[in-house]
Amino acid sequence: MESEPRENPVEVESLKKAFGKQKVLDGVNLQVASGETLAVLGRSGTGKSVLLKLLIGLQKPDSGRIAIHGKDLATLNGQQLNELRLRIGFLFQQAALYDSLTVEDNVAFPLRRHSSDPQEKQREKVRELLESVGMQDHGNKMPSEISGGMQKRVGLARALVLDPDILLFDEPTAGLDPITSGEIDELIVELREKRKLTAIVVTHDIRGARTFAHRLVLLREGKIVAEGSFADLQQNDDRFVQQFVGSLS
């Protein structure tokens, strides 16, 4: 007997969002398969970060449908939405660490709110995660004492601490030098392979996207103008796509 096909962890249909007269997303359709890393590319102000906020219910679409693990966000009450969010890790553009907490306490924060595990087990998990992102020697430091790249690593560890099956990245390499950016890109690949996560990475860095993404979509004026592998985008005849891909060389 054939098993029924599993739904995609993330499905977006005819998504529209505007702020006043400015159309930010204009009929976006997306499906992200289990274990797939999708890069969402585009120039600044093209709605990439808004898409992530819509996916976790921080903003509501004007029209269209968003389903996470088959659940339509529009049908969920506040408690159901909060429960679903616990399955989604989010790495913010600026890492968004708590200034008054140590690195270790920043990573532990979601556990202390949402886990009933004993403190020692929680501490062990935090240390393991810090080691997985190369920050095991910095647990007692404050965010102000570490670099921007290190803060991103800590933010990533915190995003993983509740064992999400979907991970959202908002410009993970923004403001970082090329070497540190490359390290973050490689870390995304490493964690993806180890944890088999479904990931959506919003970025304007096509070089990084080429490194870590299985598939890329390119947004322009609220619409997807290209979709596929990096090679597919290279072969696309659209002038804007060619300019965007050409910026790599």
N, C-alpha and C positions, 0 to 999 in steps of 0.2 A: 504493500500500500504506500503510495507516494505521500510524503509529508507536505503539508501546506507551506507555500512560500512565506517566509518571515517578512514583516513589513520593515521598511528602512527605518533606522533610528530617528532620522530627521527627514521630514517631507514638508515642502513649502509649495503652495499653489496660488498663483495669481495674486501675489502679495503686493499691496500698494500702501505707501505711506507718504504723506506730504506735510510740510510745515508751512501753513499759510498757502501762498501760491507756488512755493517751491516743491516740486515733485522729487522726492528722495529715492523712493522705490516705486517702479511703475510696471507692475505685472510680472514680478519675479517668480520663476518656477525652479525649484531645487529639490533633488533627492540625494541624500548621503547614505551610502551603504554601510553596513556594519564593518568596522575595522578600516574604513577608508579615511584618508586625510584629504580634505578639500581645501584648496587655497582660493580665497575670494579676493581678487585683485581689482585695482582701479585707482584713479587719481584721487587726491584729497577731496573730501566733500561729496563723494559719489554714493554715500549711503552704506558703506561697508560696516561701520561700527553700529549704525542704527539697526542693521540686520541682526547683529548679535543681541542687541537689547530686546528686539522683538522676539527672538528665539527663547529667551528666558523670562519673557513676560514683564520686563521692566517698562516697556512701552507697548501700546496696542496698535495693531494695523488699522488702517482706514477700511480695508477690505482684503479678502483673501483668507487663506487657511494655513495654520502652522500646526503640524502634528509631531510630537516627540514621543517615540516608542508607541505610536499609534493613538496617542491621546491628543485630541484637538484642544489646544490651549484655551480657546474661547469658551469651552464647555466646563472648565475647571473652576472650582471655588478657590478662595485664598489658601486654605489648608492643603488642598490637592496640588495646587501650583507649587507651594513651598516643598511638599514631599517630592515632587518631580524635580525641582531644582537641586535637591540633594544628590541626584544622579548626574548632575552636570557640573564639571569643573570650569572655572573661568579665570583666565590670566589677563588682568587688566593692563592697559597700555603703559601705565606708570607704576606697575607692580602693586600699588595701593596697600603698602604695608602700614601697620600701626606704628607710629613713631615712638610711642611710649613702651612698646613691648620688644623684648629681645627677638632675635631671629628664630630661636626655638619656640618661644611663646607665640609668635606670629603663625607659625605652621600648626601649632597645637590648638589655636583658637577655635576652629570649626569642630574639632574633636570634642573639646570641652563643652561645647554647646549641644552637640548632636549624638555623642557616643556615651554608652554606659560602661565602657571598658574601664578596668582599674587604671589608676594614674600611671603606674609603672608600665603597663602595656601600652598606654598612649605615648609615654615618653620614648619607649622603644621604637614604636612606629615612626615617630617624628624623626628620631635619629637615623633610622633606615632611609627615610625619604630624603633627608638632608645629604646623606651619603650618595644617594642615587643621582643627585644634581650637583655633586662636587662641593657641597657646603658644610661638610661634617666638622670642619675645624672652626666654624664661625658661629656656632649656636648661641654663644653668650654675648655676641656683639649686638649693638643697636643698629637699626637700618641706616642711620646717619654715618655709621662707621664703615660701611661697605659701599662698593661701587655700584653704578647703575646696572651693570651686567649681573653682578651678584644678587642685587635686589630682584631682578627678573627670575633668577634661579630659585630664590626663596619663594617668590610668588607662585612659581610653578609647583614647588613642593607642597605649598598650602592648597593649591587647586586640586592636588591629587590625594589629599589626606583622607577624604571620605570615600575613596575608591570609586570615583565616577566612571561611567561607561561612555560618556560624551565629554569632550574637552573643547572649550572655545578659547581661542587666542585672539586678542585685539592688538595688532601691531607689535608682536613679541620682540622685534629687533629695533623698534623706533628709538632713535637717539643714541644708538650704540655704534662703536667703531667697527670696521669691517671684520677684524679678527674675532671680537666678542660676538658679533652677529653670527658669524660662521659657527662658533661654538654653541650658540643657542639653537641654530638650525639643526646641528648634529644631535643635540640633546633631544629635540622634538622627534627626530627619526628613531633614536635609541629607545625612548620611552614608548613610542608608538609600537615598535616591534615587540618590546617586552610585555606590554600591557594589552595589546590588541584593541586599543581605544579607537572610537570614532571621533575624528577631530575636524573642526572648521577653523581655519587660520585666516583672519583678515589681515591683509598686508598690501603695501604698495611696492614691496621688494621682490621683484620677479626672480632675482638671482636665488634668494632664499627659497621661494616657492618651488623653483625647479629642483632644489635639493630634497625637500621633505614631502611634497604633495604627490599623491597619486593622480589627482585631477585638478584642473584649474578652471575657474570661471572669471571672466573679465566684465566688469560693470562699466557702463557709460550712460550718463543721464538717466539713471534709475533702471536701466534695462541690461540684461545679459547679452553682450554682443559676440562673445566667443566662449566656447566650452570644450574641454578635452585635455589631452596631455600637452606637455610643453611643445612637443613636435607638431601636434595638431595646430596649436596657436601659431607656430612658425610658418605653417603652410596656409594660414588664413589670408585671404586677399584683402580684407578690410584695412583701410589705410590707418585707422586708429590702432587696430590690433598690431599691425606691422610696426608702428611707431613705438608702441609699448614694449613689444618683444625686442625690438631693435635697440632699446635702451640698455640691454644687457651687454651688448658688444662695445 
